[in-house]
């Protein structure tokens, strides 16, 4: 694993040495805290990630939230347990070079999510016709901000696209819906609390696979938010069985202040649906 991490880090340092940090940061803020970088991650990193995508197919959990989403997901837990210390996906997520770059773009010191967060880095598999996610924000359960980084791995679709409401560069307020292809190695970086986004339905004989990586400004999370997050992940993303098989080595659980049940329920319609109230999810989909 040490050799893999060093290879990933060396490759990223070489790539980032050629990046225009100032222009990237300016574009990020002009576009409503969203930045697209086409084919940014080199094939030397993308190719082993694609190998892992195939190895992890047997771990896909198919999920369905009526009126809002359907698709397949593989959690961070499954990636760690299946690939152990040899994962290029995890090495990329944990890369100090990548995190320094992202921190400069968003003007925040970004931290990895705690190891007990199954969404810290995960895979989304759009493999069956109609797989999609409705419009939503990526609401954070953490006390600080949470930023989402999506990387394209497989984009064999003309219909299934990330769509987002972006501000037109050079304007102060004009926002329009834009379709964003995610070819292998392409990145999209955004603040989930500010970007209204969705994924359009997959067509027949198409396939789209995306890596999602989450970074936070504060790793603390209240115990009720933690319980709520685990419940949502179990039913809407990775399945109860998947969440029971956590990685053997992880950081201690984060604790903090609680929030009232009514406040959390009102902000998270996925759990309302699971409780029988129905509605569309507005959390942690990308």
C-alpha positions as CSV (number, residue, x, y, z in Angstrom):
1,X,0.0,0.0,0.0
2,X,2.9,2.4,0.8
3,X,4.2,1.9,-2.7
4,X,0.8,2.6,-4.2
5,X,0.3,5.7,-2.2
6,X,3.7,7.0,-3.2
7,X,2.9,6.4,-6.9
8,X,-0.5,8.2,-6.6
9,X,1.1,11.1,-4.8
10,X,4.0,11.4,-7.2
11,X,1.6,11.4,-10.2
12,X,-0.7,14.0,-8.6
13,X,2.2,16.2,-7.6
14,X,3.4,16.2,-11.2
15,X,-0.1,17.0,-12.5
16,X,-0.8,19.7,-10.0
17,X,2.5,21.4,-10.8
18,X,1.0,22.3,-14.1
19,X,-2.4,23.4,-12.8
20,X,-3.5,27.0,-12.8
21,X,-4.6,27.4,-9.2
22,X,-5.6,31.0,-9.5
23,X,-7.8,30.5,-12.6
24,X,-9.3,27.4,-11.2
25,X,-10.2,29.1,-7.9
26,X,-11.7,32.1,-9.8
27,X,-13.9,29.8,-12.0
28,X,-15.0,27.9,-8.9
29,X,-16.4,31.0,-7.2
30,X,-17.8,32.5,-10.4
31,X,-19.8,29.3,-11.1
32,X,-21.7,29.2,-7.8
33,X,-18.9,27.2,-5.9
34,X,-18.5,24.6,-8.6
35,X,-15.5,23.7,-10.8
36,X,-15.2,21.2,-13.7
37,X,-11.8,19.9,-14.7
38,X,-11.9,17.8,-17.8
39,X,-9.7,14.6,-17.8
40,X,-7.7,16.1,-14.9
41,X,-6.6,12.8,-13.1
42,X,-4.0,11.0,-15.2
43,X,-4.7,7.5,-16.7
44,X,-1.9,6.2,-14.5
45,X,-4.3,6.6,-11.6
46,X,-7.6,6.2,-13.4
47,X,-6.7,2.8,-14.9
48,X,-6.2,0.9,-11.5
49,X,-9.4,2.6,-10.3
50,X,-11.2,1.1,-13.3
51,X,-9.8,-2.4,-12.3
52,X,-11.2,-1.9,-8.8
53,X,-14.6,-0.9,-10.3
54,X,-14.8,-4.3,-11.8
55,X,-13.6,-6.1,-8.7
56,X,-16.3,-4.3,-6.6
57,X,-19.3,-5.1,-8.8
58,X,-20.3,-8.0,-6.6
59,X,-20.6,-5.5,-3.7
60,X,-23.2,-3.3,-5.4
61,X,-26.3,-2.6,-3.4
62,X,-29.3,-1.5,-5.5
63,X,-31.4,1.2,-4.0
64,X,-34.7,2.8,-4.9
65,X,-36.4,5.8,-3.4
66,X,-39.7,6.3,-5.3
67,X,-40.0,9.6,-7.1
68,X,-36.3,10.5,-6.4
69,X,-33.6,8.0,-7.1
70,X,-32.6,4.5,-8.2
71,X,-29.1,3.1,-8.8
72,X,-26.3,1.0,-7.3
73,X,-23.8,2.0,-4.6
74,X,-20.6,0.6,-3.1
75,X,-19.6,2.0,0.2
76,X,-16.2,3.0,1.6
77,X,-16.5,0.0,4.0
78,X,-16.8,-2.4,1.0
79,X,-13.9,-0.8,-0.8
80,X,-11.7,-1.1,2.3
81,X,-12.8,-4.6,3.2
82,X,-12.6,-6.0,-0.3
83,X,-9.3,-4.4,-1.4
84,X,-7.7,-4.0,2.0
85,X,-4.5,-1.8,1.8
86,X,-4.2,-2.0,-2.0
87,X,-6.9,0.4,-3.2
88,X,-6.0,3.1,-5.7
89,X,-9.4,4.7,-5.0
90,X,-8.6,5.1,-1.3
91,X,-5.1,6.3,-2.1
92,X,-6.5,9.0,-4.3
93,X,-9.1,10.1,-1.8
94,X,-6.5,10.3,1.0
95,X,-3.9,12.1,-1.1
96,X,-2.4,15.1,0.7
97,X,-1.5,16.7,-2.7
98,X,-5.1,16.5,-3.9
99,X,-6.4,17.8,-0.6
100,X,-4.0,20.8,-0.6
101,X,-5.2,21.6,-4.1
102,X,-8.9,21.4,-3.2
103,X,-8.3,23.5,0.0
104,X,-6.8,26.2,-2.1
105,X,-9.7,26.2,-4.5
106,X,-12.5,26.4,-1.9
107,X,-10.5,28.6,0.5
108,X,-11.0,26.2,3.4
109,X,-8.8,23.7,5.2
110,X,-10.3,20.4,4.1
111,X,-10.1,17.2,6.2
112,X,-10.9,13.6,5.4
113,X,-14.1,12.3,6.7
114,X,-13.8,10.0,9.7
115,X,-13.3,6.4,8.8
116,X,-16.7,5.5,10.2
117,X,-18.4,7.4,7.4
118,X,-19.3,5.0,4.6
119,X,-19.7,7.9,2.2
120,X,-16.2,9.3,2.6
121,X,-15.4,7.7,-0.7
122,X,-17.8,5.5,-2.5
123,X,-18.9,4.4,-6.0
124,X,-22.2,5.0,-7.7
125,X,-23.1,2.5,-10.4
126,X,-25.7,3.6,-13.0
127,X,-26.2,0.3,-14.8
128,X,-29.9,-0.3,-15.3
129,X,-32.3,1.8,-17.5
130,X,-33.8,4.6,-15.6
131,X,-31.1,4.9,-12.9
132,X,-31.0,8.5,-11.8
133,X,-31.1,11.0,-8.9
134,X,-33.5,13.9,-8.7
135,X,-32.6,17.4,-7.9
136,X,-31.1,17.9,-4.4
137,X,-28.4,19.6,-2.3
138,X,-25.7,17.5,-0.6
139,X,-26.7,18.5,2.9
140,X,-23.9,18.1,5.5
141,X,-24.5,16.3,8.9
142,X,-21.2,17.5,10.1
143,X,-20.8,20.7,12.2
144,X,-18.7,22.2,9.4
145,X,-19.0,22.3,5.7
146,X,-18.8,19.2,3.4
147,X,-17.5,19.4,-0.1
148,X,-18.1,16.8,-2.8
149,X,-15.6,15.8,-5.5
150,X,-16.9,13.6,-8.3
151,X,-14.6,11.7,-10.6
152,X,-15.7,10.1,-13.8
153,X,-14.7,6.4,-14.3
154,X,-17.1,5.0,-17.0
155,X,-19.2,7.3,-19.1
156,X,-20.9,5.1,-21.7
157,X,-24.1,7.1,-21.9
158,X,-25.6,9.9,-24.1
159,X,-28.5,10.4,-21.7
160,X,-27.3,10.0,-18.1
161,X,-25.5,13.2,-17.1
162,X,-24.8,15.3,-14.1
163,X,-26.9,18.5,-14.4
164,X,-26.5,21.5,-12.2
165,X,-27.7,25.1,-11.8
166,X,-24.5,27.1,-12.4
167,X,-23.8,30.8,-12.5
168,X,-22.5,31.9,-15.9
169,X,-18.9,33.0,-15.7
170,X,-18.5,36.7,-16.0
171,X,-22.0,37.5,-14.6
172,X,-23.2,38.3,-11.1
173,X,-26.4,36.4,-10.9
174,X,-27.4,34.6,-14.1
175,X,-27.9,30.9,-13.3
176,X,-28.8,28.2,-15.8
177,X,-29.0,24.4,-16.0
178,X,-25.9,22.9,-17.5
179,X,-25.2,19.3,-18.4
180,X,-21.8,18.0,-17.3
181,X,-20.2,14.9,-18.8
182,X,-17.8,13.1,-16.6
183,X,-15.3,11.3,-18.8
184,X,-12.7,9.1,-17.1
185,X,-10.5,11.2,-14.9
186,X,-12.7,14.3,-15.1
187,X,-13.5,16.1,-11.8
188,X,-16.3,18.2,-10.5
189,X,-15.7,20.0,-7.2
190,X,-18.6,21.7,-5.4
191,X,-20.1,22.9,-2.1
192,X,-23.1,20.6,-1.6
193,X,-25.0,23.2,0.3
194,X,-24.9,25.7,-2.6
195,X,-25.2,23.5,-5.8
196,X,-28.6,22.4,-6.9
197,X,-27.9,19.3,-9.0
198,X,-29.3,16.0,-10.3
199,X,-28.4,13.0,-12.5
200,X,-30.6,12.4,-15.6
201,X,-32.0,8.9,-16.2
202,X,-29.8,6.2,-17.8
203,X,-30.9,4.9,-21.2
204,X,-31.0,1.2,-22.4
205,X,-27.6,-0.5,-22.9
206,X,-25.8,2.4,-21.2
207,X,-23.5,2.5,-18.2
208,X,-22.1,5.3,-16.0
209,X,-19.9,4.8,-12.9
210,X,-18.7,7.6,-10.7
211,X,-16.4,7.9,-7.7
212,X,-17.6,10.3,-5.0
213,X,-15.2,11.7,-2.5
214,X,-16.2,13.8,0.5
215,X,-14.2,16.3,2.5
216,X,-15.1,18.3,5.5
217,X,-14.0,21.4,7.5
218,X,-14.9,19.8,10.9
219,X,-15.0,16.1,11.6
220,X,-17.4,16.5,14.5
221,X,-21.0,15.2,14.2
222,X,-23.7,15.0,16.9
223,X,-24.8,11.5,18.0
224,X,-28.4,11.9,16.6
225,X,-27.0,13.1,13.3
226,X,-24.7,10.1,13.3
227,X,-27.6,7.7,13.9
228,X,-29.7,9.4,11.3
229,X,-26.9,9.3,8.8
230,X,-26.4,5.5,9.4
231,X,-30.1,4.8,9.0
232,X,-30.3,6.8,5.7
233,X,-27.2,5.1,4.3
234,X,-28.5,1.6,5.3
235,X,-31.8,2.1,3.5
236,X,-31.0,4.5,0.6
237,X,-27.5,3.7,-0.3
238,X,-25.5,0.7,0.9
239,X,-27.9,-1.7,2.6
240,X,-28.0,-2.7,6.3
241,X,-25.7,-5.7,5.8
242,X,-23.0,-3.6,4.1
243,X,-22.9,-1.1,7.0
244,X,-22.4,-3.9,9.5
245,X,-19.1,-4.9,7.9
246,X,-17.0,-1.8,8.8
247,X,-13.3,-1.6,8.1
248,X,-11.2,-3.3,10.8
249,X,-9.1,-0.2,11.4
250,X,-10.7,3.2,11.7
251,X,-10.6,6.3,13.8
252,X,-12.7,6.6,16.8
253,X,-16.4,7.7,16.4
254,X,-17.1,11.4,16.4
255,X,-19.4,12.8,19.1
256,X,-20.9,16.2,19.7
257,X,-24.1,18.1,20.5
258,X,-27.5,16.8,19.4
259,X,-30.2,18.4,17.3
260,X,-34.0,17.9,17.8
261,X,-35.6,15.0,15.9
262,X,-38.2,17.4,14.3
263,X,-35.5,19.7,13.0
264,X,-33.6,16.8,11.3
265,X,-36.7,15.1,10.0
266,X,-37.9,18.3,8.3
267,X,-34.6,18.6,6.5
268,X,-34.4,15.0,5.3
269,X,-37.3,13.7,3.3
270,X,-35.6,10.4,2.6
271,X,-36.1,9.5,6.2
272,X,-39.7,10.9,6.1
273,X,-40.3,8.4,3.3
274,X,-38.8,5.5,5.3
275,X,-41.0,6.6,8.2
276,X,-44.1,6.6,5.9
277,X,-44.4,10.3,5.1
278,X,-43.0,10.1,1.6
279,X,-41.1,12.8,-0.2
280,X,-37.8,13.3,-2.2
281,X,-34.4,13.0,-0.7
282,X,-32.2,16.1,-0.4
283,X,-29.1,14.6,1.2
284,X,-25.8,13.2,0.2
285,X,-26.6,12.2,-3.4
286,X,-24.2,13.1,-6.2
